[in-house]
Amino acid sequence: MRLMMVGNGHKHGKGKDDRHHDADMMLPYSGELLEAVMDTVENPPPAWHPYLAKKDYKGIYEMESAELGRAFRASMEGKASMKDVAREIKHTFTAMLLCQAHKTHDVKA
């Protein structure tokens, strides 16, 4: 499934200097981000499987955020690429959304 965002933004937040809200700049990329998140949920990394079996969504987030920190530090030292950092950003963001979705569902149940 490919989701695409179209349009030039909502032009909200327009001020006296005629600049648009910063969120408008992200609209063309939000469909790609959502697609990457959904792909990660549907095809989780192998390291997630033990956590998913225990429904430990917070554990997935903690693991991924730690990996993101390590990847970022490694990229600053020239030991990892920005592609590695981007992958960990995607995994961390997905884990955060997954954790929050389950937390919200559990509270309402």
TABEL-V915337 format. One record per backbone hydrogen bond with DSSP energy under -1.0 kcal/mol. NH is the residue of the N-H (numbers start at 1). CO is the residue of the C=O. Records with the same first field share a line. If there is no record, write none. Layout:
# TABEL-V915337
NH->CO, CO
This chain:
# TABEL-V915337
15->19
18->15
21->12
24->21
25->22
26->23
29->26
30->26
33->29
34->30
35->31
36->32
37->33
38->34
39->35
40->36
41->37
42->38
43->39
48->45
49->46
52->48
53->49
54->50
55->52
56->51
57->55
60->56
61->57
62->58
63->59
64->60
65->61
66->62
67->63
68->64
69->65
70->66
71->67
72->68
73->69
74->70
75->71
76->72
77->73
78->75
79->74
85->81
86->82
87->83
88->84
89->85
90->86
91->87
92->88
93->89
94->90
95->91
96->92
97->93
98->94
99->95
100->96
101->97
102->98
103->99
104->100
105->101
106->102
107->103
108->104
109->105
